[in-house]
Each structure stands twice: as structure tokens, then as C-alpha cells.
Amino acid sequence: MQIDRFPIEGPLLLTPRLFADNRGYFLESWNQNGFAEALGVPVAQAPVFHQDNQSRSCRGVLRCLWVPVGFAHGILTLCDSAEVLYKASGFWSKTCERALHWADPSLAIAWPLAAGDVFT
């Protein structure tokens, strides 16, 4: 698993190793040991995830995804399609759900949106 960090502390981009041949491909979408190693903590101290999620979006779809507690999150698909696999540290609960409007001016995010884009 390749693990890349962002300029802000917390979120990580986890890219699984893909093993492909003429039959198709295999990938290990999650490895707790590799994750703990990337965080520099023993496996027993690494966050435990309770849910695996996958999202497939077409070009121009703005969608949410999970990042560490305390971070807002969103993804805008700029290519023809994109698949995002992500982990959740707890089970979804409507009573715990919160929202932040993607176009809130205080966020100062210059989303490269086009006419006809879809917001979910």
C-alpha cells in the first residue's frame, strides 16, 4: 500500500498495490499492519475501521468522502469516472450526521465547476 500525506496534518491518501495480468486484477484494499506502520504506531494503537465504502462517480459529480475526525470532506470528479474506496471509523448514524455547504464562502474553495455538474 502506498501512503501519501497532504500539506495539512491528518488525512492520508491510501493507494493499494494493484496486481494485474490478462485475467484481470487483484488488490488488497486494506492492510491494518501497513496503516499502523505508516502512522508510526503499533497495530494495537492504530484506528480501527468498522465499515468499508466505495463510491463511483461520473465527471462533474461533487460527493462526500470520509477523512479524519474534525475534517470536512468532499470530492469533485474531474475525469470521466472515478472510484474512491474509503474507511469509516464508526457506523453511519443519521443522528450524528452533520452538514457543511460545499459553497460556503468562508471555506474559500475554488471548485472548478461546470454547467450541469451534479451535487450529492
Secondary structure, DSSP 8 states (H G I E B T S, - for coil): -EEEE-SSSS-EEEE--EEEETTEEEE----HHHHHHHHTS-GGGS----EEEEEEEETTEEE----STT----EE--SSEEEEEEEESS---GGG-----TT-GGG-------TT-EE-
